[in-house]
Amino acid sequence: MRLLIMRGMRDDAEHPLRYALVNELHARPSPRLEAPCTAVFVAIKEPHDAANRDRDRDVAHLAELCRRHGAPSPDPKAGHYAAQLGRRKLRWESHTEFVTYTAFARGLPIRPFDHSAGEIFPEDWQAAAPGKRVAAVMIQVDFLPDDPAEILPRLGEWFAADSLASVWVLEESAVVAGDFRIDPAGWMRFAVFVKPGTGSGRIGRIVQRLLELETYRSMSMLGLGRARELSEKLNALDPQLSDIVQGMDDSRPPEAVLQDLLSVSTRLETAATQHSFRFGATAAYEAIVMDRVAALRETRFLGGQMLTEFMARRYAPAMRTVKSAEQRLGALLDRTERAGELLRTRVDVWRGAQNQEIMERMDRRADLQLRLQHTVEGLSVVAISYYAVGLLGYALYPLAHALDLDKAVLIAGLTPLAVLSVWFGMRRIRARLHDGH
């Protein structure tokens, strides 16, 4: 009964995603490896819009590999998978932009870094993948001799001296070496030499961090290609924008300037839309790379080059190039916005001048209308007075005849009275109309 009550409380009180999110923390644990062993790793990414790819195709490709080796098929909705493929342990993981395949096997190949170790991932199977290979790593884990200097001849044979990085890691429990070059078979090699007694969990973490280091380094370097493409576009758009700003004077109509500015602005906004995800992803991948280097807690091994030194000399400049292109794009977008504001200011000033000219014309027209009105009022007073005198003359003619007044004298006397009355009456009417408004 108590169990049922607790179960009911959990179902009612728990967030529906709580258990799924906690399980996600433990879905991809580091492998536990015993020396000597070999790890073979492949990362596959679709060339375009990989974040929105059809993930069912990734699972189908994994299922084909499992079928070839007689392993159980993965869950169609799986984000990670593990199985035993013969003498190798396979781990598959789906990430935002890529999927990874890692195979671990006990022991070492007969020849160091022999490409036969990677035959678990057949070439025809890789060629049929829904994407392209962005990383391929082979790691050999062996025991460190009592005299660590004894591994130097092997490192000189396996790796290029000019780019070799060899370091102690994790409180000098192991030596990690690699040159970040691709061998003729297409693999990037790393050698790990662990002290006897090093735990399997620690060995697994070292291998996992090296795989992640190379994977995210490769993914972040994709931004360098985009940055170079963008720089070519910006090299063409920068002088065009400068010409538009410098030529933003009264010599060109605003409509023509606006069309040129809109053309440049549209291309810049399109470039920003096309590259924003890649630049954001590059920054995130770079942070992971540097985190994985720091997590190894490296110290110098027999005067060799350290991973941080290699990254500072070979990797950091590429990342600075990406950031520079992104910042330059942002600066051009800001300049375009300021140019638009200048153009708006110019149009506003031009419209203000036009409005001022229109107001002056309206004032002159109103003054002319007022003068015309006064003239019409004067003529109206004369006309109305004329008719008023005529009507009054006819109306008062009998009285004038009775008084023996001459008609001309009567008209002469009525004229000023009629004119003054009409003028005064029109003034009153105009005043009333004015007060009414």
VOPAGU-2260 file (C-alpha; in pm, 1 decimal, decimal comma):
REM VOPAGU-2260
SITE   aa  ch    i         X         Y         Z
SITE  MET   A    0       0,0       0,0       0,0
SITE  ARG   A    1     280,0     243,9      89,1
SITE  LEU   A    2     452,8     166,0    -239,7
SITE  LEU   A    3     136,2     241,0    -433,9
SITE  ILE   A    4      92,1     570,2    -247,3
SITE  MET   A    5     449,8     674,7    -321,7
SITE  ARG   A    6     407,6     570,6    -683,3
SITE  GLY   A    7      92,5     778,7    -709,4
SITE  MET   A    8     264,9    1076,4    -547,3
SITE  ARG   A    9     551,6    1047,2    -791,1
SITE  ASP   A   10     324,5    1035,5   -1094,2
SITE  ASP   A   11     123,4    1332,2    -974,3
SITE  ALA   A   12     400,5    1553,2    -836,6
SITE  GLU   A   13     689,7    1485,6   -1075,2
SITE  HIS   A   14     753,5    1686,7   -1389,0
SITE  PRO   A   15     689,9    1457,1   -1688,6
SITE  LEU   A   16    1043,2    1512,4   -1821,5
SITE  ARG   A   17    1231,7    1475,6   -1494,3
SITE  TYR   A   18    1325,6    1108,9   -1526,5
SITE  ALA   A   19    1401,9    1134,7   -1898,1
SITE  LEU   A   20    1634,8    1429,9   -1839,7
SITE  VAL   A   21    1814,0    1259,0   -1549,3
SITE  ASN   A   22    1856,6     944,0   -1758,2
SITE  GLU   A   23    2009,9    1158,3   -2033,6
SITE  LEU   A   24    2293,6    1247,3   -1795,0
SITE  HIS   A   25    2387,8     878,6   -1778,7
SITE  ALA   A   26    2315,0     784,6   -2138,5
SITE  ARG   A   27    2670,6     838,5   -2265,5
SITE  PRO   A   28    2913,2     729,3   -1993,1
SITE  SER   A   29    3285,7     711,2   -2066,9
SITE  PRO   A   30    3398,6     361,2   -2164,4
SITE  ARG   A   31    3597,8     144,1   -1927,6
SITE  LEU   A   32    3908,0      22,5   -2109,8
SITE  GLU   A   33    4196,3    -205,1   -2017,1
SITE  ALA   A   34    4540,3    -158,0   -2170,3
SITE  PRO   A   35    4644,3    -258,5   -2425,9
SITE  CYS   A   36    4350,2    -178,0   -2650,9
SITE  THR   A   37    4253,5      -2,3   -2972,3
SITE  ALA   A   38    3977,6     250,9   -3036,4
SITE  VAL   A   39    3851,1     331,2   -3386,1
SITE  PHE   A   40    3620,3     627,2   -3428,1
SITE  VAL   A   41    3422,4     778,6   -3716,7
SITE  ALA   A   42    3203,2    1093,5   -3717,8
SITE  ILE   A   43    2961,4    1145,0   -4008,2
SITE  LYS   A   44    2783,7    1469,7   -4093,3
SITE  GLU   A   45    2548,8    1570,5   -4371,6
SITE  PRO   A   46    2707,5    1849,7   -4578,2
SITE  HIS   A   47    2408,0    2085,6   -4567,6
SITE  ASP   A   48    2153,7    2167,7   -4297,7
SITE  ALA   A   49    2270,6    1877,5   -4082,9
SITE  ALA   A   50    2075,3    1997,6   -3778,3
SITE  ASN   A   51    1747,7    1935,7   -3966,7
SITE  ARG   A   52    1849,4    1607,3   -4127,2
SITE  ASP   A   53    1631,6    1299,3   -4142,9
SITE  ARG   A   54    1754,5    1109,6   -3837,3
SITE  ASP   A   55    1574,7     794,8   -3946,0
SITE  ARG   A   56    1837,4     758,5   -4217,7
SITE  ASP   A   57    2110,5     766,1   -3952,4
SITE  VAL   A   58    1942,6     485,6   -3758,6
SITE  ALA   A   59    1890,8     289,1   -4080,3
SITE  HIS   A   60    2261,0     321,8   -4160,6
SITE  LEU   A   61    2346,8     198,7   -3809,4
SITE  ALA   A   62    2105,0     -92,0   -3851,8
SITE  GLU   A   63    2284,7    -193,2   -4172,1
SITE  LEU   A   64    2616,5    -209,3   -3985,3
SITE  CYS   A   65    2454,7    -417,6   -3710,7
SITE  ARG   A   66    2305,0    -650,4   -3971,6
SITE  ARG   A   67    2645,2    -709,3   -4128,9
SITE  HIS   A   68    2792,6    -809,1   -3793,1
SITE  GLY   A   69    2491,0    -999,6   -3666,7
SITE  ALA   A   70    2414,0    -756,5   -3384,7
SITE  PRO   A   71    2065,6    -658,8   -3261,2
SITE  SER   A   72    1893,5    -380,4   -3451,5
SITE  PRO   A   73    1871,4     -42,3   -3279,4
SITE  ASP   A   74    1553,2     124,7   -3163,3
SITE  PRO   A   75    1427,6     342,4   -3453,9
SITE  LYS   A   76    1399,6     639,8   -3218,1
SITE  ALA   A   77    1728,9     579,9   -3037,3
SITE  GLY   A   78    1973,7     861,6   -2975,7
SITE  HIS   A   79    2249,8     627,4   -2861,2
SITE  TYR   A   80    2325,7     256,8   -2899,5
SITE  ALA   A   81    2576,4       2,5   -2771,5
SITE  ALA   A   82    2633,9    -356,5   -2877,5
SITE  GLN   A   83    2900,0    -626,0   -2910,0
SITE  LEU   A   84    3012,4    -671,4   -3270,0
SITE  GLY   A   85    3231,6    -979,1   -3265,2
SITE  ARG   A   86    3532,7    -899,2   -3049,1
SITE  ARG   A   87    3466,4    -527,4   -3064,8
SITE  LYS   A   88    3232,7    -312,8   -2859,4
SITE  LEU   A   89    3039,4     -59,8   -3065,3
SITE  ARG   A   90    2903,8     269,9   -2936,9
SITE  TRP   A   91    2685,1     494,3   -3153,8
SITE  GLU   A   92    2565,8     843,1   -3061,5
SITE  SER   A   93    2348,2    1095,3   -3241,0
SITE  HIS   A   94    2439,4    1462,8   -3196,0
SITE  THR   A   95    2290,9    1786,9   -3321,0
SITE  GLU   A   96    2483,7    1788,6   -3648,9
SITE  PHE   A   97    2654,8    1452,1   -3670,6
SITE  VAL   A   98    2659,5    1091,2   -3557,9
SITE  THR   A   99    2958,1     904,6   -3415,3
SITE  TYR   A  100    3062,8     541,2   -3429,1
SITE  THR   A  101    3328,0     409,5   -3188,1
SITE  ALA   A  102    3462,2      55,3   -3177,9
SITE  PHE   A  103    3682,4     -69,4   -2891,0
SITE  ALA   A  104    3890,9    -385,7   -2913,8
SITE  ARG   A  105    4133,9    -551,3   -2674,1
SITE  GLY   A  106    4494,5    -571,4   -2784,5
SITE  LEU   A  107    4688,7    -390,9   -3057,2
SITE  PRO   A  108    4724,5    -460,3   -3429,3
SITE  ILE   A  109    5029,7    -649,2   -3547,8
SITE  ARG   A  110    5160,5    -333,0   -3710,2
SITE  PRO   A  111    5110,4      -2,6   -3524,0
SITE  PHE   A  112    4804,0     186,4   -3645,5
SITE  ASP   A  113    4735,5     -74,1   -3911,8
SITE  HIS   A  114    4431,6      24,5   -4117,0
SITE  SER   A  115    4288,6    -327,5   -4069,9
SITE  ALA   A  116    4176,9    -211,2   -3723,8
SITE  GLY   A  117    3922,2      10,1   -3896,4
SITE  GLU   A  118    3770,6    -266,0   -4109,5
SITE  ILE   A  119    3476,2    -283,1   -3872,1
SITE  PHE   A  120    3355,4      21,5   -4066,9
SITE  PRO   A  121    3370,9    -106,9   -4428,7
SITE  GLU   A  122    3448,3     143,3   -4701,4
SITE  ASP   A  123    3132,8      64,5   -4899,9
SITE  TRP   A  124    2924,3     107,6   -4584,5
SITE  GLN   A  125    3086,0     445,8   -4517,4
SITE  ALA   A  126    3031,0     549,1   -4880,2
SITE  ALA   A  127    2658,8     475,1   -4842,4
SITE  ALA   A  128    2627,5     687,1   -4527,4
SITE  PRO   A  129    2373,5     973,3   -4523,8
SITE  GLY   A  130    2655,6    1223,1   -4494,7
SITE  LYS   A  131    3031,2    1261,5   -4518,9
SITE  ARG   A  132    3307,2    1167,6   -4278,7
SITE  VAL   A  133    3433,4    1468,3   -4084,8
SITE  ALA   A  134    3652,9    1281,4   -3837,2
SITE  ALA   A  135    3824,5     943,9   -3833,6
SITE  VAL   A  136    4047,6     863,1   -3537,3
SITE  MET   A  137    4250,6     561,5   -3436,2
SITE  ILE   A  138    4383,5     545,3   -3079,1
SITE  GLN   A  139    4625,7     284,4   -2948,3
SITE  VAL   A  140    4655,3     238,8   -2572,8
SITE  ASP   A  141    4966,3      62,7   -2442,0
SITE  PHE   A  142    5162,6      42,8   -2119,5
SITE  LEU   A  143    5425,2     305,4   -2042,9
SITE  PRO   A  144    5774,8     163,2   -1991,6
SITE  ASP   A  145    5957,2     221,1   -1664,9
SITE  ASP   A  146    6174,6     468,3   -1853,7
SITE  PRO   A  147    5929,4     699,3   -2036,8
SITE  ALA   A  148    6206,0     807,7   -2275,8
SITE  GLU   A  149    6190,9     463,8   -2437,8
SITE  ILE   A  150    5871,4     562,8   -2624,1
SITE  LEU   A  151    6043,0     853,5   -2804,7
SITE  PRO   A  152    6173,7     639,9   -3095,8
SITE  ARG   A  153    5824,1     503,0   -3152,3
SITE  LEU   A  154    5674,1     850,9   -3146,3
SITE  GLY   A  155    5932,6     965,8   -3399,1
SITE  GLU   A  156    5839,3     673,5   -3624,3
SITE  TRP   A  157    5462,3     718,5   -3595,6
SITE  PHE   A  158    5424,4    1096,4   -3601,1
SITE  ALA   A  159    5557,2    1404,8   -3781,9
SITE  ALA   A  160    5813,1    1575,5   -3562,5
SITE  ASP   A  161    5716,0    1933,0   -3656,5
SITE  SER   A  162    5358,5    1897,6   -3528,2
SITE  LEU   A  163    5396,5    1626,9   -3263,1
SITE  ALA   A  164    5237,4    1708,2   -2928,4
SITE  SER   A  165    5327,9    1477,4   -2640,2
SITE  VAL   A  166    5217,7    1545,8   -2282,2
SITE  TRP   A  167    5162,5    1394,1   -1944,2
SITE  VAL   A  168    4792,6    1389,0   -1853,4
SITE  LEU   A  169    4588,2    1343,0   -1536,9
SITE  GLU   A  170    4864,9    1386,3   -1280,3
SITE  GLU   A  171    5119,6    1201,5   -1497,3
SITE  SER   A  172    4918,0     881,5   -1504,6
SITE  ALA   A  173    4956,0     857,1   -1883,4
SITE  VAL   A  174    5132,9    1005,7   -2185,0
SITE  VAL   A  175    4926,2    1122,1   -2481,8
SITE  ALA   A  176    5088,7    1184,8   -2819,8
SITE  GLY   A  177    4957,2    1286,0   -3161,1
SITE  ASP   A  178    5042,0    1508,8   -3458,6
SITE  PHE   A  179    4687,8    1595,3   -3577,5
SITE  ARG   A  180    4772,6    1471,1   -3926,3
SITE  ILE   A  181    4577,9    1227,6   -4144,4
SITE  ASP   A  182    4766,5     912,5   -4242,6
SITE  PRO   A  183    4748,7     758,8   -4592,9
SITE  ALA   A  184    4458,0     537,7   -4486,3
SITE  GLY   A  185    4254,3     841,0   -4374,9
SITE  TRP   A  186    4294,6     805,9   -3997,4
SITE  MET   A  187    4418,6    1057,4   -3743,5
SITE  ARG   A  188    4642,6     882,7   -3494,6
SITE  PHE   A  189    4681,6     918,4   -3119,4
SITE  ALA   A  190    4899,3     708,0   -2892,3
SITE  VAL   A  191    4824,6     670,9   -2522,4
SITE  PHE   A  192    5077,5     515,4   -2285,6
SITE  VAL   A  193    4940,2     445,5   -1938,8
SITE  LYS   A  194    5128,4     357,1   -1625,5
SITE  PRO   A  195    5063,2       4,7   -1500,1
SITE  GLY   A  196    4781,1       2,9   -1250,6
SITE  THR   A  197    4590,8     289,4   -1413,3
SITE  GLY   A  198    4220,1     225,2   -1368,6
SITE  SER   A  199    3997,0     132,4   -1659,3
SITE  GLY   A  200    3771,5     429,1   -1590,9
SITE  ARG   A  201    4061,7     672,1   -1617,0
SITE  ILE   A  202    4185,5     512,3   -1939,1
SITE  GLY   A  203    3835,2     533,9   -2081,7
SITE  ARG   A  204    3808,3     903,6   -1989,6
SITE  ILE   A  205    4140,7     982,0   -2157,4
SITE  VAL   A  206    4034,1     808,8   -2478,9
SITE  GLN   A  207    3690,1     971,4   -2468,4
SITE  ARG   A  208    3837,2    1318,5   -2426,4
SITE  LEU   A  209    4078,5    1266,7   -2713,7
SITE  LEU   A  210    3793,9    1153,1   -2939,8
SITE  GLU   A  211    3580,9    1450,8   -2840,5
SITE  LEU   A  212    3877,3    1684,2   -2879,2
SITE  GLU   A  213    3932,1    1579,1   -3240,6
SITE  THR   A  214    3561,4    1560,9   -3324,5
SITE  TYR   A  215    3478,0    1908,9   -3202,3
SITE  ARG   A  216    3802,4    2046,5   -3346,6
SITE  SER   A  217    3695,2    1915,7   -3686,6
SITE  MET   A  218    3342,8    2051,3   -3647,5
SITE  SER   A  219    3466,2    2393,5   -3538,2
SITE  MET   A  220    3705,6    2411,4   -3832,8
SITE  LEU   A  221    3406,5    2393,3   -4067,3
SITE  GLY   A  222    3349,5    2754,9   -3973,4
SITE  LEU   A  223    3685,3    2847,6   -4128,3
SITE  GLY   A  224    3565,1    2752,4   -4476,6
SITE  ARG   A  225    3249,6    2955,4   -4425,7
SITE  ALA   A  226    3456,1    3247,6   -4298,3
SITE  ARG   A  227    3672,2    3247,1   -4609,7
SITE  GLU   A  228    3367,9    3239,3   -4837,6
SITE  LEU   A  229    3210,2    3520,4   -4638,6
SITE  SER   A  230    3528,7    3728,3   -4651,7
SITE  GLU   A  231    3521,3    3717,8   -5032,5
SITE  LYS   A  232    3163,6    3848,6   -5031,1
SITE  LEU   A  233    3245,4    4117,1   -4777,0
SITE  ASN   A  234    3550,2    4225,6   -4979,1
SITE  ALA   A  235    3311,1    4299,9   -5267,0
SITE  LEU   A  236    3034,8    4461,3   -5057,6
SITE  ASP   A  237    3255,1    4680,4   -4837,7
SITE  PRO   A  238    3366,7    4921,5   -5115,0
SITE  GLN   A  239    3012,0    4932,4   -5255,0
SITE  LEU   A  240    2879,1    5042,6   -4917,9
SITE  SER   A  241    3158,4    5299,1   -4885,2
SITE  ASP   A  242    3073,0    5441,2   -5228,1
SITE  ILE   A  243    2706,1    5467,6   -5131,3
SITE  VAL   A  244    2788,3    5656,4   -4810,7
SITE  GLN   A  245    3041,3    5885,3   -4976,9
SITE  GLY   A  246    2802,5    5959,6   -5262,4
SITE  MET   A  247    2510,3    6032,8   -5033,5
SITE  ASP   A  248    2481,1    6400,5   -5129,4
SITE  ASP   A  249    2243,1    6615,7   -5327,3
SITE  SER   A  250    2385,8    6503,7   -5659,3
SITE  ARG   A  251    2185,3    6179,2   -5662,0
SITE  PRO   A  252    1814,0    6141,5   -5599,2
SITE  PRO   A  253    1724,6    5955,2   -5278,1
SITE  GLU   A  254    1539,8    5687,2   -5476,0
SITE  ALA   A  255    1857,6    5581,6   -5657,9
SITE  VAL   A  256    2061,2    5578,8   -5334,4
SITE  LEU   A  257    1789,3    5376,4   -5162,9
SITE  GLN   A  258    1792,8    5109,3   -5432,9
SITE  ASP   A  259    2171,7    5068,0   -5406,9
SITE  LEU   A  260    2157,1    5059,5   -5028,6
SITE  LEU   A  261    1877,3    4803,0   -5030,5
SITE  SER   A  262    2077,5    4582,0   -5266,5
SITE  VAL   A  263    2382,3    4580,6   -5036,7
SITE  SER   A  264    2170,4    4544,1   -4723,5
SITE  THR   A  265    1980,7    4248,1   -4868,5
SITE  ARG   A  266    2299,7    4063,2   -4952,3
SITE  LEU   A  267    2444,2    4130,1   -4607,2
SITE  GLU   A  268    2128,2    4012,2   -4431,8
SITE  THR   A  269    2124,9    3700,3   -4650,2
SITE  ALA   A  270    2486,4    3628,1   -4557,7
SITE  ALA   A  271    2407,5    3679,4   -4189,0
SITE  THR   A  272    2116,6    3434,9   -4212,0
SITE  GLN   A  273    2324,2    3175,3   -4395,1
SITE  HIS   A  274    2622,4    3194,1   -4160,3
SITE  SER   A  275    2473,5    3269,7   -3819,0
SITE  PHE   A  276    2415,8    2904,2   -3724,9
SITE  ARG   A  277    2761,8    2793,6   -3838,5
SITE  PHE   A  278    2937,8    3075,1   -3654,5
SITE  GLY   A  279    2736,0    3007,0   -3339,3
SITE  ALA   A  280    2813,8    2636,3   -3362,6
SITE  THR   A  281    3182,6    2710,4   -3422,1
SITE  ALA   A  282    3200,8    2914,6   -3102,9
SITE  ALA   A  283    3029,0    2635,5   -2907,7
SITE  TYR   A  284    3257,6    2366,4   -3053,0
SITE  GLU   A  285    3566,6    2575,9   -2981,8
SITE  ALA   A  286    3462,1    2606,3   -2618,1
SITE  ILE   A  287    3424,2    2227,6   -2597,4
SITE  VAL   A  288    3768,2    2174,5   -2754,1
SITE  MET   A  289    3935,9    2400,1   -2501,7
SITE  ASP   A  290    3738,5    2236,1   -2221,4
SITE  ARG   A  291    3855,7    1891,0   -2327,9
SITE  VAL   A  292    4217,9    2007,7   -2340,7
SITE  ALA   A  293    4184,9    2155,5   -1992,8
SITE  ALA   A  294    4017,2    1837,8   -1864,3
SITE  LEU   A  295    4328,0    1635,4   -1954,9
SITE  ARG   A  296    4528,4    1845,7   -1704,9
SITE  GLU   A  297    4841,5    1819,2   -1917,5
SITE  THR   A  298    5200,5    1881,2   -1812,0
SITE  ARG   A  299    5513,1    1886,4   -2028,7
SITE  PHE   A  300    5663,4    1551,6   -2127,7
SITE  LEU   A  301    6040,7    1545,7   -2185,4
SITE  GLY   A  302    6043,1    1892,7   -2339,0
SITE  GLY   A  303    5781,5    1806,8   -2602,1
SITE  GLN   A  304    5516,2    2038,7   -2739,3
SITE  MET   A  305    5201,9    2063,1   -2526,9
SITE  LEU   A  306    4847,0    2043,5   -2658,3
SITE  THR   A  307    4775,8    2399,4   -2545,4
SITE  GLU   A  308    5081,2    2519,5   -2738,1
SITE  PHE   A  309    4972,6    2332,3   -3049,1
SITE  MET   A  310    4622,7    2478,0   -3022,2
SITE  ALA   A  311    4758,7    2828,2   -2971,0
SITE  ARG   A  312    4979,8    2804,0   -3280,3
SITE  ARG   A  313    4767,1    2598,6   -3521,2
SITE  TYR   A  314    4406,1    2607,9   -3403,3
SITE  ALA   A  315    4349,2    2944,4   -3237,4
SITE  PRO   A  316    4436,9    3148,8   -3552,9
SITE  ALA   A  317    4164,6    2965,0   -3746,2
SITE  MET   A  318    3910,9    3043,2   -3474,4
SITE  ARG   A  319    4020,5    3408,4   -3471,9
SITE  THR   A  320    3964,4    3417,7   -3847,6
SITE  VAL   A  321    3609,1    3292,5   -3799,4
SITE  LYS   A  322    3542,9    3547,6   -3525,1
SITE  SER   A  323    3694,7    3823,1   -3736,8
SITE  ALA   A  324    3466,2    3740,6   -4030,6
SITE  GLU   A  325    3163,9    3733,1   -3800,0
SITE  GLN   A  326    3258,8    4067,2   -3643,7
SITE  ARG   A  327    3322,5    4220,2   -3985,5
SITE  LEU   A  328    2980,4    4107,1   -4103,5
SITE  GLY   A  329    2824,2    4264,3   -3795,2
SITE  ALA   A  330    3016,7    4586,2   -3853,1
SITE  LEU   A  331    2897,9    4607,1   -4214,0
SITE  LEU   A  332    2539,7    4547,7   -4103,1
SITE  ASP   A  333    2577,9    4831,7   -3850,9
SITE  ARG   A  334    2722,0    5057,5   -4120,4
SITE  THR   A  335    2431,2    4972,1   -4348,2
SITE  GLU   A  336    2186,8    5062,8   -4073,0
SITE  ARG   A  337    2363,4    5394,5   -4010,0
SITE  ALA   A  338    2364,0    5466,3   -4383,8
SITE  GLY   A  339    1990,0    5402,2   -4385,9
SITE  GLU   A  340    1946,8    5646,6   -4098,9
SITE  LEU   A  341    2149,8    5907,9   -4287,1
SITE  LEU   A  342    1938,2    5853,3   -4593,9
SITE  ARG   A  343    1621,4    5888,3   -4385,7
SITE  THR   A  344    1759,0    6212,7   -4238,3
SITE  ARG   A  345    1832,7    6342,1   -4586,3
SITE  VAL   A  346    1482,6    6253,9   -4704,4
SITE  ASP   A  347    1332,1    6416,2   -4393,6
SITE  VAL   A  348    1527,6    6737,0   -4457,7
SITE  TRP   A  349    1425,2    6728,2   -4823,4
SITE  ARG   A  350    1061,9    6675,3   -4726,5
SITE  GLY   A  351    1086,8    6957,2   -4471,7
SITE  ALA   A  352    1215,7    7192,0   -4740,8
SITE  GLN   A  353     934,7    7081,7   -4970,4
SITE  ASN   A  354     677,5    7136,7   -4695,6
SITE  GLN   A  355     822,0    7481,8   -4625,0
SITE  GLU   A  356     796,6    7570,2   -4992,3
SITE  ILE   A  357     439,2    7442,4   -5003,0
SITE  MET   A  358     348,9    7647,7   -4694,7
SITE  GLU   A  359     497,4    7959,8   -4852,0
SITE  ARG   A  360     296,7    7898,3   -5167,7
SITE  MET   A  361     -16,1    7849,5   -4959,8
SITE  ASP   A  362      52,5    8175,6   -4774,1
SITE  ARG   A  363      93,4    8364,0   -5100,1
SITE  ARG   A  364    -223,0    8203,8   -5234,6
SITE  ALA   A  365    -417,0    8289,1   -4919,6
SITE  ASP   A  366    -295,8    8651,6   -4937,2
SITE  LEU   A  367    -399,5    8668,1   -5301,5
SITE  GLN   A  368    -737,4    8519,7   -5216,6
SITE  LEU   A  369    -780,8    8775,5   -4937,7
SITE  ARG   A  370    -703,3    9062,7   -5171,8
SITE  LEU   A  371    -936,8    8915,7   -5429,3
SITE  GLN   A  372   -1200,6    8879,4   -5161,0
SITE  HIS   A  373   -1164,0    9243,4   -5060,9
SITE  THR   A  374   -1193,0    9343,7   -5425,2
SITE  VAL   A  375   -1501,1    9130,5   -5471,2
SITE  GLU   A  376   -1649,8    9272,3   -5151,2
SITE  GLY   A  377   -1596,0    9625,9   -5281,0
SITE  LEU   A  378   -1758,5    9541,8   -5612,2
SITE  SER   A  379   -2036,5    9365,5   -5427,0
SITE  VAL   A  380   -2103,0    9677,4   -5215,9
SITE  VAL   A  381   -2123,7    9888,0   -5532,2
SITE  ALA   A  382   -2349,9    9640,5   -5710,4
SITE  ILE   A  383   -2584,2    9586,7   -5417,7
SITE  SER   A  384   -2593,7    9959,5   -5346,5
SITE  TYR   A  385   -2680,9   10026,6   -5708,1
SITE  TYR   A  386   -2977,8    9794,2   -5697,3
SITE  ALA   A  387   -3074,8    9913,1   -5348,2
SITE  VAL   A  388   -3078,7   10277,6   -5460,8
SITE  GLY   A  389   -3286,7   10184,0   -5762,9
SITE  LEU   A  390   -3541,8    9997,7   -5551,2
SITE  LEU   A  391   -3556,7   10272,3   -5288,0
SITE  GLY   A  392   -3591,0   10530,8   -5562,0
SITE  TYR   A  393   -3892,3   10355,0   -5700,0
SITE  ALA   A  394   -4035,0   10303,1   -5351,2
SITE  LEU   A  395   -3990,9   10669,9   -5245,4
SITE  TYR   A  396   -4074,4   10832,0   -5576,3
SITE  PRO   A  397   -4439,8   10895,8   -5478,5
SITE  LEU   A  398   -4320,8   11065,9   -5158,5
SITE  ALA   A  399   -4072,4   11276,0   -5353,8
SITE  HIS   A  400   -4345,9   11376,8   -5597,6
SITE  ALA   A  401   -4571,5   11478,8   -5309,0
SITE  LEU   A  402   -4292,3   11684,7   -5156,9
SITE  ASP   A  403   -4210,1   11828,9   -5496,5
SITE  LEU   A  404   -3856,1   11681,4   -5485,9
SITE  ASP   A  405   -3662,5   11615,5   -5798,6
SITE  LYS   A  406   -3591,5   11246,7   -5858,1
SITE  ALA   A  407   -3222,7   11316,8   -5913,4
SITE  VAL   A  408   -3201,7   11488,0   -5575,7
SITE  LEU   A  409   -3378,0   11190,4   -5414,7
SITE  ILE   A  410   -3134,8   10942,3   -5573,5
SITE  ALA   A  411   -2836,8   11154,4   -5471,4
SITE  GLY   A  412   -2953,5   11155,1   -5112,9
SITE  LEU   A  413   -3026,1   10782,6   -5103,4
SITE  THR   A  414   -2696,0   10674,5   -5259,4
SITE  PRO   A  415   -2460,4   10743,0   -4963,0
SITE  LEU   A  416   -2714,5   10599,0   -4719,4
SITE  ALA   A  417   -2748,7   10280,3   -4928,4
SITE  VAL   A  418   -2373,9   10242,2   -4972,3
SITE  LEU   A  419   -2307,5   10284,1   -4598,0
SITE  SER   A  420   -2588,9   10044,8   -4507,9
SITE  VAL   A  421   -2472,9    9777,0   -4748,7
SITE  TRP   A  422   -2108,0    9812,8   -4638,7
SITE  PHE   A  423   -2203,6    9797,2   -4272,9
SITE  GLY   A  424   -2430,5    9499,9   -4333,3
SITE  MET   A  425   -2159,3    9303,5   -4515,0
SITE  ARG   A  426   -1915,0    9377,1   -4234,3
SITE  ARG   A  427   -2162,2    9239,7   -3983,6
SITE  ILE   A  428   -2219,1    8927,5   -4190,4
SITE  ARG   A  429   -1842,9    8864,9   -4232,5
SITE  ALA   A  430   -1788,5    8918,2   -3860,1
SITE  ARG   A  431   -2061,7    8667,2   -3774,6
SITE  LEU   A  432   -1913,9    8411,1   -4015,5
SITE  HIS   A  433   -1568,8    8462,8   -3863,5
SITE  ASP   A  434   -1700,7    8424,9   -3508,9
SITE  GLY   A  435   -1889,1    8113,8   -3613,1
SITE  HIS   A  436   -1560,7    7946,1   -3725,5
